[in-house]
């Protein structure tokens, strides 16, 4: 569990998986939980559906004055395991930093699990179960969000679900909130 005053998070995903929305919803949930400082912002290049993308979030119990990209994250969230073949998701992560990976694997199946805290959740299967699809492709952002309170004490599942249901009122919000709940109960961690 990460407990620093300022927590910096990088989301690695693919275009269309909702990484930017996930960072924004995480910030909304963090505000609901009484954090004074929150930021969420994307890193855009020539993104297209399926291309590697990054989004950033900062959460603090104090005002945040930093306005740069995040180079040494406390937490790295990998929304698509295959991206790890293309992008160095471990770049800047300190020893004993935390990774949350969307995968069907167990944390100890990763070579780096001795050096870093690793949590896993099969967000893709959860997205499929709840029919969270765009163009036939699973959108894993809300299941991933549901897993975050297991690795970060500054955000509760209750606030994550509220942020989701405010963003998507009605049935869509309830479906995404249920996916977050399922993911929360499915996280496995080596810490």
TILO-835299 format. One record per residue: x, y, z of N, C-alpha, C in turn; residue in one letter. Coordinates in steps of 0.1 Angstrom, whole numbers, padded with zeros to 4 digits, always signed. Example, Ala and Ser with C-alpha at 12.3 -4.5 7.8 and 13.67 -1.06 7.14 Angstrom:
<rs>
+0132-0057+0078+0123-0045+0078+0132-0033+0078A +0128-0022+0071+0137-0011+0071+0129+0000+0079S 
</rs>
This chain:
<rs>
+0008-0012+0000+0000+0000+0000+0009+0012+0000X +0006+0022-0009+0014+0034-0010+0008+0044-0001X +0016+0051+0007+0011+0060+0017+0018+0074+0017X +0026+0078+0007+0032+0091+0007+0022+0102+0006X +0027+0115+0009+0018+0126+0008+0015+0129-0006X +0025+0129-0015+0022+0131-0029+0025+0118-0036X +0014+0113-0043+0015+0101-0051+0015+0104-0066X +0024+0099-0073+0024+0102-0088+0022+0088-0095X +0013+0089-0104+0008+0076-0111+0009+0078-0126X +0014+0068-0133+0014+0068-0147+0005+0056-0152X -0004+0059-0161-0013+0049-0167-0007+0046-0181X -0003+0034-0184+0001+0029-0197-0010+0021-0203X -0014+0025-0215-0025+0017-0222-0024+0019-0237X -0035+0015-0243-0036+0017-0257-0048+0026-0260X -0047+0034-0271-0057+0043-0275-0071+0035-0276X -0081+0040-0269-0094+0034-0269-0097+0026-0256X -0087+0024-0248-0089+0017-0235-0093+0026-0224X -0093+0039-0226-0098+0048-0215-0088+0052-0205X -0075+0052-0208-0065+0056-0199-0067+0071-0194X -0070+0080-0203-0072+0094-0199-0084+0095-0190X -0095+0088-0194-0107+0089-0186-0104+0083-0172X -0096+0072-0172-0093+0066-0159-0085+0075-0150X -0076+0083-0155-0068+0092-0147-0077+0103-0142X -0087+0108-0150-0096+0118-0146-0105+0113-0135X -0110+0101-0137-0120+0095-0127-0112+0092-0114X -0100+0088-0115-0092+0086-0102-0090+0099-0095X -0088+0110-0102-0087+0123-0095-0100+0127-0089X -0111+0125-0096-0124+0128-0090-0127+0120-0077X -0123+0107-0078-0125+0099-0066-0116+0104-0054X -0104+0107-0058-0094+0112-0047-0100+0125-0041X -0106+0134-0048-0112+0146-0042-0123+0142-0033X -0131+0132-0037-0142+0128-0028-0137+0122-0015X -0125+0117-0015-0119+0111-0003-0111+0121+0005X -0112+0134+0002-0107+0144+0010-0093+0149+0006X -0087+0144-0005-0074+0148-0009-0076+0163-0015X -0067+0171-0011-0068+0186-0015-0062+0188-0029X -0051+0181-0032-0044+0183-0044-0047+0171-0054X -0052+0173-0066-0053+0163-0076-0050+0169-0089X -0044+0161-0098-0041+0164-0112-0043+0152-0120X -0048+0154-0132-0049+0143-0142-0047+0150-0156X -0038+0144-0164-0035+0149-0177-0029+0139-0186X -0032+0140-0199-0027+0130-0209-0014+0134-0214X -0007+0124-0221+0004+0127-0229+0000+0123-0243X -0001+0133-0252-0006+0130-0265+0005+0131-0275X +0005+0122-0284+0014+0122-0296+0005+0119-0308X +0009+0110-0316+0001+0106-0328-0008+0094-0324X -0016+0095-0314-0024+0084-0309-0035+0080-0319X -0038+0068-0319-0049+0063-0327-0053+0050-0319X -0065+0045-0322-0070+0033-0315-0059+0022-0316X -0055+0017-0304-0046+0006-0303-0031+0011-0301X -0028+0023-0304-0014+0028-0302-0011+0030-0287X +0001+0029-0283+0005+0032-0269+0002+0046-0265X -0005+0047-0253-0008+0061-0247-0004+0061-0233X -0002+0073-0228+0001+0075-0213-0008+0086-0208X -0012+0084-0196-0020+0094-0188-0013+0095-0174X -0014+0106-0168-0008+0109-0155-0018+0113-0145X -0015+0110-0133-0023+0115-0121-0014+0118-0110X -0018+0128-0102-0011+0131-0090-0022+0133-0079X -0019+0128-0067-0029+0129-0056-0021+0132-0044X -0026+0142-0036-0019+0147-0024-0029+0152-0014X -0025+0152-0001-0034+0158+0009-0030+0173+0010X -0021+0178+0002-0017+0192+0001-0019+0197-0013X -0018+0210-0015-0019+0216-0028-0007+0211-0036X -0009+0209-0049+0001+0204-0058+0006+0216-0067X +0019+0219-0067+0024+0230-0075+0032+0225-0087X +0035+0212-0087+0042+0206-0098+0034+0206-0111X +0039+0210-0122+0032+0210-0135+0039+0202-0146X +0047+0193-0143+0055+0186-0153+0049+0172-0155X +0054+0165-0165+0052+0151-0167+0057+0144-0155X +0053+0132-0153+0058+0123-0142+0070+0115-0147X +0081+0116-0141+0093+0108-0145+0097+0097-0135X +0093+0099-0123+0096+0089-0112+0083+0085-0105X +0074+0077-0111+0061+0074-0105+0062+0065-0093X +0052+0067-0084+0051+0058-0073+0044+0045-0077X +0034+0047-0086+0026+0036-0091+0025+0037-0106X +0027+0025-0112+0025+0024-0127+0013+0014-0129X +0004+0019-0137-0008+0011-0140-0007+0007-0155X -0007-0006-0157-0006-0011-0171-0019-0017-0175X -0026-0010-0184-0039-0014-0188-0039-0025-0199X -0028-0027-0205-0026-0038-0215-0013-0044-0214X -0012-0056-0210+0000-0063-0207+0010-0063-0219X +0004-0064-0231+0012-0065-0243+0020-0052-0245X +0016-0041-0239+0023-0028-0241+0037-0029-0235X +0039-0039-0226+0052-0040-0219+0063-0045-0229X +0059-0050-0240+0069-0054-0250+0073-0042-0259X +0066-0031-0258+0068-0019-0266+0073-0007-0258X +0069-0007-0246+0072+0005-0237+0079+0000-0224X +0089+0008-0220+0096+0004-0207+0087+0010-0196X +0077+0002-0191+0068+0007-0181+0075+0008-0167X +0087+0002-0166+0094+0003-0153+0103+0015-0152X +0104+0023-0163+0113+0035-0163+0109+0044-0152X +0119+0047-0144+0117+0057-0133+0111+0052-0121X +0105+0039-0121+0099+0034-0109+0109+0030-0099X +0108+0035-0087+0119+0032-0077+0117+0018-0072X +0128+0013-0066+0128-0001-0061+0117-0001-0050X +0109-0011-0051+0097-0013-0042+0086-0004-0046X +0087+0002-0059+0075+0009-0064+0064-0001-0068X +0053+0004-0071+0041-0005-0072+0036-0005-0087X +0034-0017-0092+0028-0019-0105+0014-0026-0103X +0004-0021-0111-0009-0027-0112-0010-0031-0126X -0011-0044-0129-0011-0049-0143-0024-0056-0146X -0030-0052-0157-0042-0060-0163-0036-0072-0170X -0038-0083-0163-0033-0096-0168-0041-0108-0162X -0040-0119-0168-0045-0131-0161-0034-0138-0153X -0022-0133-0153-0011-0139-0146-0011-0135-0131X -0004-0143-0123-0002-0140-0109+0010-0130-0108X +0011-0122-0097+0022-0113-0096+0035-0119-0096X +0037-0131-0091+0051-0137-0090+0055-0143-0104X +0046-0143-0114+0050-0147-0127+0058-0137-0135X +0059-0125-0129+0067-0115-0136+0081-0115-0130X +0091-0114-0139+0105-0115-0134+0109-0103-0125X +0102-0092-0126+0105-0080-0118+0098-0080-0105X +0090-0091-0102+0082-0091-0089+0090-0092-0077X +0103-0095-0078+0112-0094-0066+0116-0080-0063X +0117-0072-0073+0122-0058-0071+0111-0048-0069X +0099-0051-0074+0088-0042-0073+0076-0048-0066X +0067-0040-0061+0054-0045-0056+0045-0047-0068X +0039-0059-0070+0031-0061-0082+0018-0066-0078X +0007-0060-0083-0006-0064-0082-0012-0067-0096X -0020-0077-0097-0026-0080-0109-0041-0082-0108X -0048-0079-0119-0062-0080-0120-0066-0083-0135X -0075-0092-0137-0078-0095-0151-0090-0086-0155X -0086-0073-0158-0096-0063-0161-0102-0066-0175X -0095-0072-0184-0101-0076-0197-0112-0085-0196X -0111-0096-0188-0122-0106-0186-0133-0099-0179X -0131-0090-0170-0141-0083-0162-0149-0074-0172X -0142-0067-0181-0148-0058-0191-0157-0067-0200X -0152-0078-0204-0160-0087-0213-0172-0092-0206X -0171-0096-0193-0182-0101-0186-0193-0090-0185X -0189-0078-0183-0199-0067-0182-0202-0060-0195X -0197-0066-0206-0200-0061-0220-0195-0046-0221X -0184-0043-0216-0178-0030-0217-0169-0030-0229X -0175-0027-0241-0168-0028-0254-0171-0016-0262X -0161-0012-0270-0162-0001-0280-0157-0007-0292X -0165-0008-0302-0160-0014-0315-0156-0028-0313X -0161-0036-0304-0158-0049-0301-0145-0051-0293X -0139-0040-0288-0127-0041-0280-0130-0038-0266X -0125-0046-0256-0128-0044-0242-0122-0030-0238X -0130-0023-0230-0126-0010-0224-0123-0013-0209X -0111-0013-0205-0107-0018-0192-0105-0007-0182X -0108+0005-0185-0105+0016-0175-0113+0015-0162X -0126+0012-0162-0133+0011-0150-0129-0002-0141X -0127-0013-0148-0122-0024-0139-0109-0021-0133X -0100-0015-0141-0087-0011-0135-0089-0001-0124X -0098+0009-0125-0100+0018-0114-0105+0011-0102X -0113+0001-0103-0118-0007-0092-0107-0014-0084X -0096-0017-0091-0084-0023-0085-0075-0014-0077X -0075-0001-0081-0066+0009-0075-0067+0010-0060X -0079+0010-0054-0079+0011-0039-0072+0000-0032X -0069-0011-0039-0061-0022-0033-0047-0019-0032X -0042-0009-0040-0028-0006-0040-0025+0009-0035X -0035+0017-0033-0034+0031-0029-0044+0034-0018X -0039+0038-0007-0047+0041+0004-0054+0055+0004X -0051+0063-0006-0057+0077-0007-0071+0077-0014X -0075+0065-0019-0087+0064-0027-0095+0052-0022X -0108+0053-0020-0116+0042-0016-0125+0037-0028X -0129+0025-0027-0137+0019-0038-0150+0027-0038X -0156+0031-0027-0168+0038-0026-0167+0051-0035X -0156+0058-0033-0155+0071-0041-0152+0068-0056X -0145+0057-0059-0143+0053-0073-0156+0050-0080X -0165+0043-0073-0178+0039-0078-0187+0052-0080X -0186+0061-0070-0194+0073-0071-0189+0082-0083X -0176+0083-0085-0170+0091-0096-0175+0085-0109X -0175+0071-0110-0179+0065-0123-0194+0067-0125X -0202+0066-0115-0217+0068-0117-0220+0082-0120X -0212+0092-0115-0215+0106-0119-0210+0109-0133X -0200+0102-0138-0195+0104-0151-0204+0099-0161X -0210+0086-0158-0219+0080-0167-0232+0078-0159X -0241+0087-0159-0254+0085-0152-0262+0074-0158X -0270+0067-0150-0279+0057-0155-0273+0043-0156X -0278+0035-0165-0273+0021-0166-0259+0020-0169X -0254+0028-0178-0239+0027-0181-0230+0029-0169X -0234+0038-0161-0226+0041-0148-0227+0029-0139X -0239+0023-0138-0241+0012-0129-0233+0000-0134X -0233-0002-0147-0226-0014-0153-0211-0012-0150X -0206+0000-0153-0191+0003-0151-0188+0002-0136X -0197+0007-0127-0194+0006-0113-0194-0009-0108X -0203-0017-0114-0202-0031-0110-0189-0038-0115X -0184-0034-0126-0171-0039-0131-0160-0035-0122X -0161-0023-0117-0151-0018-0107-0151-0026-0094X -0163-0029-0090-0165-0037-0078-0159-0051-0080X -0162-0057-0091-0157-0071-0094-0142-0071-0094X -0136-0060-0100-0121-0059-0101-0115-0058-0087X -0121-0050-0079-0116-0048-0065-0115-0062-0058X -0125-0070-0060-0125-0083-0053-0116-0094-0060X -0110-0090-0071-0102-0099-0079-0087-0096-0079X -0083-0086-0072-0069-0082-0072-0060-0092-0064X -0049-0096-0070-0039-0104-0064-0026-0096-0063X -0019-0097-0051-0007-0088-0049+0004-0096-0042X +0016-0092-0044+0028-0099-0038+0032-0091-0026X +0024-0082-0021+0027-0074-0009+0015-0073+0001X 
</rs>
